[in-house]
Amino acid sequence: GERDTRVTDSDGRRLDTTEAEHETLLTELPAAVRIYDRDGSRITYANPRYLELYGYTRDQIDRGLPLHWAERLHPDDRRRVIEVWERAAAAGEPWHDRYRWIDAAGAVRWIADSERSLPRAESQRLGIAMDVTAEERAERELEEQRRRYQTLVEKMPLAVYLHGVAEGEDAIYVSP
């Protein structure tokens, strides 16, 4: 059966929830959620989205098998991500980073990842990650468009400028 758990909000009011409701929330959440046990050096909980994003199986998590997470980080990101994550985890401080992950098929995905210690359980760290590959791609394409337009404007045989709308405002941009 379902076991009732009592949770309090930030004002100390009791909130009634069930384990089933928690599990449904974590299963339906579009974010990859994990709990990492710093003392045991292993992930003790991973929602389905975490397994999907990182390519692990439920059996690997349940058995506490080595996940070789660091080996799947992009080589250009690996050292930075590991050093900053290890420092934050050891100090019990929050951690956030954006890095490239190489999936099992060899495709590169951008991941926005964060982790923090759970209240009253410092060795337990709650992590939440999202695949932000589409956003990274869009940002890079926008930057490339900006660079192309700037090059075009600067190579034109005319003076191009943008002027501010407010009275007395100086030029915003003047081409070379």
C-alpha positions as CSV (number, residue, x, y, z in Angstrom):
1,G,0.0,0.0,0.0
2,E,0.8,3.6,-0.2
3,R,2.6,5.1,2.9
4,D,1.6,8.7,3.8
5,T,4.5,11.0,4.4
6,R,4.3,14.3,6.2
7,V,6.2,17.2,4.6
8,T,6.3,20.7,5.8
9,D,6.6,23.8,3.6
10,S,9.0,26.7,4.3
11,D,6.4,28.2,6.8
12,G,6.2,25.0,8.8
13,R,2.8,24.0,7.5
14,R,2.1,20.3,7.0
15,L,1.6,19.1,3.5
16,D,0.1,15.7,2.9
17,T,1.6,13.7,0.1
18,T,2.1,10.1,-0.8
19,E,5.1,8.2,-2.1
20,A,3.0,7.4,-5.3
21,E,2.5,11.1,-5.9
22,H,6.3,11.7,-5.4
23,E,7.1,8.9,-7.8
24,T,4.6,10.2,-10.4
25,L,6.1,13.7,-10.2
26,L,9.7,12.4,-10.6
27,T,8.7,10.1,-13.5
28,E,6.9,12.8,-15.4
29,L,9.4,15.5,-14.8
30,P,11.3,16.5,-18.0
31,A,14.5,16.8,-16.0
32,A,16.9,14.1,-15.2
33,V,17.0,13.7,-11.4
34,R,19.5,11.7,-9.3
35,I,20.5,11.4,-5.7
36,Y,24.3,10.8,-5.3
37,D,25.6,9.4,-2.1
38,R,28.9,11.0,-1.5
39,D,29.9,8.5,1.3
40,G,29.1,5.5,-0.9
41,S,30.4,7.2,-4.1
42,R,27.3,6.0,-6.0
43,I,24.0,7.1,-7.4
44,T,21.2,5.8,-5.1
45,Y,18.3,7.1,-7.1
46,A,17.7,8.0,-10.7
47,N,14.4,8.8,-12.4
48,P,13.6,7.4,-15.9
49,R,14.7,10.6,-17.6
50,Y,18.1,10.3,-16.0
51,L,18.6,6.8,-17.3
52,E,17.5,7.9,-20.8
53,L,19.7,11.0,-20.9
54,Y,22.8,9.4,-19.7
55,G,22.2,5.9,-21.2
56,Y,22.4,3.9,-18.0
57,T,20.2,1.0,-17.0
58,R,18.1,0.6,-13.9
59,D,20.3,-2.4,-13.1
60,Q,23.5,-0.4,-13.2
61,I,22.0,2.1,-10.7
62,D,20.4,-0.5,-8.4
63,R,23.6,-2.6,-8.2
64,G,25.8,0.4,-7.7
65,L,28.0,-0.4,-10.7
66,P,30.7,2.0,-11.8
67,L,29.1,4.4,-14.3
68,H,32.3,5.8,-15.8
69,W,30.6,9.2,-16.0
70,A,33.8,11.2,-16.4
71,E,34.9,9.1,-19.3
72,R,31.8,10.2,-21.3
73,L,32.4,13.9,-20.7
74,H,33.8,15.7,-23.8
75,P,37.6,15.7,-23.5
76,D,37.6,19.6,-23.7
77,D,35.3,19.8,-20.7
78,R,36.3,16.8,-18.7
79,R,39.1,18.3,-16.4
80,R,37.2,21.5,-15.6
81,V,33.9,19.7,-14.9
82,I,35.5,17.0,-12.6
83,E,37.6,19.5,-10.7
84,V,34.8,21.9,-10.0
85,W,32.3,19.1,-9.2
86,E,34.7,17.3,-6.8
87,R,35.4,20.6,-5.0
88,A,31.8,21.4,-4.6
89,A,30.8,17.9,-3.5
90,A,33.6,17.7,-0.9
91,A,32.6,21.1,0.6
92,G,28.9,20.3,0.5
93,E,28.4,23.4,-1.7
94,P,26.0,23.7,-4.7
95,W,27.4,23.0,-8.1
96,H,26.2,24.1,-11.6
97,D,27.8,23.6,-14.9
98,R,27.1,23.2,-18.6
99,Y,29.1,20.6,-20.4
100,R,29.2,18.3,-23.4
101,W,28.3,14.7,-23.0
102,I,29.1,11.9,-25.5
103,D,26.3,9.5,-25.7
104,A,26.6,5.8,-26.5
105,A,26.1,6.4,-30.2
106,G,29.0,9.0,-30.2
107,A,26.7,12.0,-30.5
108,V,27.5,15.1,-28.5
109,R,24.8,16.6,-26.3
110,W,25.0,19.7,-24.2
111,I,23.9,19.2,-20.6
112,A,23.0,21.8,-18.0
113,D,23.6,20.1,-14.6
114,S,23.3,21.2,-11.0
115,E,23.6,19.5,-7.7
116,R,23.3,20.4,-4.0
117,S,23.4,18.6,-0.7
118,L,20.0,17.7,0.8
119,P,19.0,19.4,4.0
120,R,19.6,17.2,7.1
121,A,21.6,14.7,4.9
122,E,24.8,16.4,3.8
123,S,26.3,13.3,2.1
124,Q,23.2,13.0,-0.1
125,R,23.3,15.3,-3.1
126,L,20.3,16.0,-5.3
127,G,21.2,16.5,-8.9
128,I,19.0,17.8,-11.7
129,A,20.1,17.8,-15.4
130,M,18.6,18.9,-18.6
131,D,19.5,18.3,-22.2
132,V,20.1,21.8,-23.6
133,T,21.5,20.8,-27.0
134,A,18.8,22.6,-29.0
135,E,19.3,25.8,-27.0
136,E,23.1,25.6,-27.5
137,R,22.7,25.0,-31.2
138,A,20.3,28.0,-31.5
139,E,22.7,30.3,-29.6
140,R,25.6,29.3,-31.8
141,E,23.5,29.8,-35.0
142,L,22.4,33.2,-33.8
143,E,26.0,34.2,-33.0
144,E,27.0,33.0,-36.5
145,Q,24.2,35.1,-38.1
146,R,25.3,38.2,-36.1
147,R,28.9,37.7,-37.2
148,R,27.8,37.4,-40.9
149,Y,25.7,40.5,-40.8
150,Q,28.4,42.5,-39.0
151,T,30.9,41.4,-41.6
152,L,28.5,42.3,-44.4
153,V,27.8,45.8,-42.9
154,E,31.5,46.5,-42.3
155,K,32.5,45.5,-45.9
156,M,29.9,47.7,-47.6
157,P,31.3,50.8,-49.3
158,L,29.0,53.1,-47.2
159,A,28.9,54.4,-43.7
160,V,26.3,52.6,-41.7
161,Y,25.1,53.7,-38.3
162,L,22.4,53.3,-35.8
163,H,21.3,56.2,-33.8
164,G,19.5,56.2,-30.5
165,V,15.8,57.2,-30.3
166,A,16.1,59.3,-27.2
167,E,16.9,63.0,-27.6
168,G,20.6,63.7,-27.2
169,E,21.5,60.0,-27.4
170,D,24.8,59.3,-29.2
171,A,25.1,56.8,-32.0
172,I,24.7,53.2,-31.0
173,Y,26.8,51.8,-33.8
174,V,29.0,53.2,-36.6
175,S,30.6,51.0,-39.2
176,P,34.3,51.4,-39.9
